[in-house]
Amino acid sequence: MGESRRRKAEIESLKRAQDQWLAGLTPAERTAAEVSERTHTRLVERKGLVGGCYLLAFFLNELLHTGYSVETELVVGWVNDGTWPGLASHAWVELGGKKIDISVTQTDVADSQLTGDLLILDRVVRPGAAKYAYYREAPDKAVEYVQQAVRSGDLPAEAVESKTQEHAYIAGLARTREGIRTYFTRNPPDRTFEALARIVG
């Protein structure tokens, strides 16, 4: 009985903190927070969409723009989960400089690719196994590490070059509204903007 009461009090405390946080947001921030959380619940948790940082960031940016007139910045940058000196290409959105990242709470291989926080407007809504560091531009030290790993054969040169080219292409699309829409034209039918929007509601 004591454990049940303790858990109930903990849940109520978390709910109060969430309500206080939401009350302090601007209308645009509140909309972005609610839409982001709903998108995470319906696409990541229920549909199991993993390894889709580009897809989720492009979708969330476009959904907030077209459906709610909330303008966010689509960022295609880099992340590090703290387990190695290199970087992984990644995408997220920002509103007023505050990050929204709904794509790292589940990963393809959780043992080797650690989960990250559900991050909404810089607030950790649900903690992950790792605290990701975010970079708009790849730090020189990380680039040097990857180059050295390629030279030593620890990383395959073809895979690194392919990912570098993909990153540059996606980053180019992210710069314009037309590019963002173009991104969805190359997706399979179940991953078009319209298909995802029907699921999120």
C-alpha positions as CSV (number, residue, x, y, z in Angstrom):
1,M,0.0,0.0,0.0
2,G,2.8,2.4,0.9
3,E,4.5,1.7,-2.5
4,S,1.3,2.4,-4.3
5,R,0.8,5.7,-2.5
6,R,4.4,6.7,-3.2
7,R,4.1,6.0,-6.9
8,K,0.8,7.9,-7.1
9,A,2.4,10.9,-5.4
10,E,5.4,10.7,-7.8
11,I,3.1,10.6,-10.8
12,E,1.1,13.6,-9.5
13,S,4.3,15.5,-8.9
14,L,5.5,14.9,-12.4
15,K,2.1,16.0,-13.8
16,R,2.3,19.2,-11.8
17,A,5.8,19.9,-13.1
18,Q,4.6,19.2,-16.7
19,D,1.6,21.5,-16.2
20,Q,3.8,24.3,-14.8
21,W,6.2,24.0,-17.6
22,L,3.5,24.1,-20.3
23,A,1.9,27.2,-18.5
24,G,5.2,29.0,-18.9
25,L,5.4,28.5,-22.7
26,T,4.3,30.8,-25.5
27,P,1.3,29.7,-27.5
28,A,3.6,28.7,-30.4
29,E,5.9,26.7,-28.0
30,R,2.9,25.0,-26.4
31,T,1.6,23.9,-29.8
32,A,5.0,22.7,-30.8
33,A,5.4,20.8,-27.5
34,E,1.9,19.1,-27.8
35,V,2.4,18.2,-31.5
36,S,5.9,16.9,-30.9
37,E,4.8,14.7,-28.0
38,R,1.8,13.4,-30.0
39,T,4.1,12.7,-33.0
40,H,6.5,10.8,-30.8
41,T,3.7,8.7,-29.2
42,R,2.0,7.8,-32.5
43,L,5.0,7.3,-34.8
44,V,7.9,6.2,-32.5
45,E,6.2,4.4,-29.6
46,R,3.1,2.9,-31.4
47,K,4.5,2.4,-34.9
48,G,8.1,1.6,-33.8
49,L,9.7,4.1,-36.2
50,V,13.4,3.9,-35.4
51,G,16.5,5.1,-37.2
52,G,14.4,7.9,-38.7
53,C,15.9,11.2,-37.5
54,Y,15.7,12.8,-41.0
55,L,12.2,11.6,-41.5
56,L,10.9,12.7,-38.1
57,A,12.6,16.1,-38.2
58,F,11.4,16.9,-41.7
59,F,7.9,15.7,-40.9
60,L,7.6,17.6,-37.7
61,N,8.9,20.8,-39.3
62,E,6.5,20.5,-42.2
63,L,3.5,19.5,-39.9
64,L,4.0,22.5,-37.6
65,H,4.4,24.8,-40.6
66,T,1.4,23.6,-42.7
67,G,-0.9,22.5,-40.0
68,Y,-0.3,25.0,-37.2
69,S,1.5,28.0,-38.7
70,V,4.4,27.4,-36.2
71,E,7.8,28.0,-37.8
72,T,10.6,25.9,-36.6
73,E,14.2,25.6,-37.9
74,L,15.1,22.3,-39.4
75,V,18.7,21.5,-38.4
76,V,20.8,18.8,-40.1
77,G,23.9,18.5,-37.9
78,W,25.8,16.0,-35.9
79,V,25.5,14.2,-32.5
80,N,27.7,12.2,-30.2
81,D,26.4,9.8,-27.6
82,G,29.5,9.9,-25.4
83,T,30.7,6.4,-26.2
84,W,33.2,7.3,-28.9
85,P,35.1,10.4,-30.2
86,G,33.3,10.5,-33.6
87,L,30.0,11.8,-34.8
88,A,26.8,10.6,-36.4
89,S,24.7,12.6,-38.8
90,H,21.5,13.7,-37.2
91,A,18.5,16.0,-37.7
92,W,16.2,17.8,-35.2
93,V,14.1,21.0,-35.1
94,E,14.4,24.1,-33.1
95,L,12.0,26.8,-32.0
96,G,13.5,30.0,-30.7
97,G,16.8,28.1,-30.3
98,K,15.3,25.3,-28.2
99,K,15.8,21.8,-29.4
100,I,13.1,19.2,-30.2
101,D,14.4,15.7,-30.8
102,I,11.9,12.9,-30.8
103,S,13.9,10.3,-32.8
104,V,16.5,8.9,-30.4
105,T,14.3,7.4,-27.7
106,Q,14.4,4.1,-29.5
107,T,17.3,2.8,-31.7
108,D,17.9,0.0,-34.2
109,V,20.4,-1.8,-31.9
110,A,20.0,-0.5,-28.3
111,D,23.1,-2.4,-27.2
112,S,25.5,-0.6,-29.5
113,Q,23.5,2.6,-30.3
114,L,22.4,4.0,-27.0
115,T,19.0,5.6,-26.6
116,G,18.8,9.4,-26.0
117,D,16.4,11.8,-24.3
118,L,13.0,12.7,-25.5
119,L,13.9,16.3,-25.8
120,I,11.1,18.9,-26.3
121,L,12.1,22.6,-26.3
122,D,15.3,21.7,-24.4
123,R,13.3,19.9,-21.7
124,V,14.1,16.3,-21.0
125,V,10.6,14.7,-21.1
126,R,11.9,11.2,-20.8
127,P,15.6,10.4,-20.1
128,G,17.5,8.0,-22.4
129,A,20.5,5.9,-21.7
130,A,22.9,8.5,-23.0
131,K,23.1,12.3,-23.0
132,Y,23.6,13.3,-26.6
133,A,25.8,16.3,-27.5
134,Y,24.5,18.3,-30.5
135,Y,26.6,20.1,-33.1
136,R,25.5,22.2,-36.1
137,E,29.0,21.8,-37.5
138,A,31.3,18.8,-37.0
139,P,34.1,19.7,-34.5
140,D,37.6,19.4,-36.0
141,K,38.6,16.9,-33.4
142,A,35.8,14.5,-34.3
143,V,36.5,14.9,-38.1
144,E,40.2,14.1,-37.4
145,Y,39.2,11.0,-35.5
146,V,37.0,9.7,-38.3
147,Q,39.7,10.4,-40.9
148,Q,42.3,8.6,-38.8
149,A,39.8,5.6,-38.3
150,V,39.4,5.4,-42.1
151,R,43.2,5.5,-42.7
152,S,43.7,2.7,-40.1
153,G,40.9,0.6,-41.6
154,D,38.8,0.8,-38.4
155,L,36.0,2.5,-40.4
156,P,35.2,1.6,-44.0
157,A,36.0,4.4,-46.3
158,E,33.1,3.8,-48.7
159,A,30.5,3.9,-45.8
160,V,32.0,7.1,-44.4
161,E,32.0,8.7,-47.9
162,S,28.5,7.6,-48.6
163,K,27.2,9.0,-45.3
164,T,29.1,12.2,-45.8
165,Q,27.4,12.7,-49.2
166,E,24.0,11.8,-47.8
167,H,24.4,14.3,-45.0
168,A,25.4,17.1,-47.5
169,Y,22.3,16.2,-49.7
170,I,19.9,16.2,-46.8
171,A,21.3,19.4,-45.3
172,G,20.8,21.0,-48.7
173,L,17.2,20.0,-48.8
174,A,16.6,21.3,-45.3
175,R,17.5,24.8,-46.2
176,T,14.3,25.6,-48.2
177,R,10.6,24.8,-48.0
178,E,10.7,23.4,-51.5
179,G,13.6,21.2,-50.5
180,I,11.7,19.9,-47.5
181,R,8.8,19.0,-49.7
182,T,11.2,17.3,-52.2
183,Y,12.5,15.1,-49.4
184,F,9.2,13.4,-49.1
185,T,8.9,12.6,-52.8
186,R,11.7,10.0,-52.5
187,N,10.0,8.1,-49.6
188,P,7.9,5.0,-49.9
189,P,4.1,5.4,-49.8
190,D,3.9,4.7,-46.1
191,R,6.4,7.4,-45.3
192,T,5.1,10.3,-47.3
193,F,4.1,13.5,-45.4
194,E,0.4,12.7,-46.0
195,A,0.6,9.1,-44.8
196,L,2.4,10.2,-41.6
197,A,0.0,13.1,-41.0
198,R,-2.9,10.7,-41.1
199,I,-1.4,8.6,-38.4
200,V,-0.5,11.6,-36.2
201,G,-3.8,13.3,-36.7
